[in-house]
């Protein structure tokens, strides 16, 4: 396990130590649990965004009926001929 060093305000550390004592744990364990929850929450949010993206793309997908289009055919539209 890797050690991490960071700075924290003295008053915040005092309050964190009291909280850890009240919960019968350590400040280190409080921080570890917080980081685990934060990472899990972010991973869950990313998974939800990916699922939503797949849902939307499936909804918007159009069946071309097996037809294949080349670049010229795709861009051969009257509105584009002006340019």
C-alpha positions as CSV (number, residue, x, y, z in Angstrom):
1,X,0.0,0.0,0.0
2,X,1.3,3.5,-0.9
3,X,1.5,6.3,1.6
4,X,0.2,9.7,0.6
5,X,1.1,13.0,2.2
6,X,-1.0,16.1,2.0
7,X,-1.6,19.3,4.0
8,X,-4.7,20.0,6.0
9,X,-5.9,22.8,8.2
10,X,-5.2,22.1,11.9
11,X,-8.8,22.7,12.9
12,X,-10.0,20.3,10.2
13,X,-7.6,17.6,11.3
14,X,-8.7,18.1,14.9
15,X,-12.4,17.6,13.9
16,X,-11.5,14.6,11.7
17,X,-9.7,13.0,14.6
18,X,-12.7,13.5,16.9
19,X,-15.0,12.1,14.2
20,X,-12.7,9.1,13.7
21,X,-12.6,8.5,17.5
22,X,-16.4,8.7,17.7
23,X,-16.6,6.1,14.9
24,X,-14.0,3.9,16.5
25,X,-11.7,4.2,13.4
26,X,-8.8,6.3,12.2
27,X,-8.5,9.4,10.1
28,X,-6.6,7.2,7.5
29,X,-9.5,4.8,7.4
30,X,-12.0,7.6,7.0
31,X,-10.0,9.0,4.1
32,X,-9.6,5.6,2.5
33,X,-13.4,4.9,2.7
34,X,-14.2,8.3,1.3
35,X,-11.8,7.9,-1.7
36,X,-13.3,4.4,-2.3
37,X,-16.8,5.8,-2.4
38,X,-15.7,8.7,-4.6
39,X,-14.1,6.5,-7.2
40,X,-17.0,4.0,-7.1
41,X,-19.4,6.9,-7.6
42,X,-17.5,8.2,-10.5
43,X,-17.2,4.8,-12.1
44,X,-21.0,4.3,-11.7
45,X,-21.7,7.7,-13.3
46,X,-19.4,6.9,-16.2
47,X,-21.2,3.6,-16.7
48,X,-24.6,5.3,-16.7
49,X,-23.4,7.9,-19.2
50,X,-22.1,5.1,-21.5
51,X,-25.4,3.2,-21.2
52,X,-27.4,6.4,-22.0
53,X,-25.2,7.0,-25.0
54,X,-25.8,3.5,-26.3
55,X,-29.6,3.8,-25.7
56,X,-29.7,7.1,-27.6
57,X,-27.6,5.8,-30.5
58,X,-29.8,2.7,-30.8
59,X,-32.9,4.9,-30.8
60,X,-31.5,7.2,-33.5
61,X,-30.1,4.4,-35.7
62,X,-31.8,4.1,-39.0
63,X,-31.9,1.0,-41.1
64,X,-30.7,1.6,-44.6
65,X,-32.3,-1.6,-45.9
66,X,-29.0,-3.1,-46.8
67,X,-28.2,-0.2,-49.3
68,X,-24.6,1.0,-49.5
69,X,-23.9,4.6,-50.1
70,X,-20.6,6.1,-51.3
71,X,-19.4,9.6,-50.4
72,X,-20.7,11.2,-53.7
73,X,-24.2,9.8,-53.2
74,X,-24.3,11.0,-49.6
75,X,-23.3,14.5,-50.5
76,X,-25.3,14.7,-53.8
77,X,-28.2,16.7,-52.4
78,X,-29.8,19.8,-53.8
79,X,-29.0,21.8,-50.6
80,X,-25.3,21.1,-50.9
81,X,-25.1,21.8,-54.6
82,X,-25.2,25.5,-53.8
83,X,-21.7,25.3,-52.3
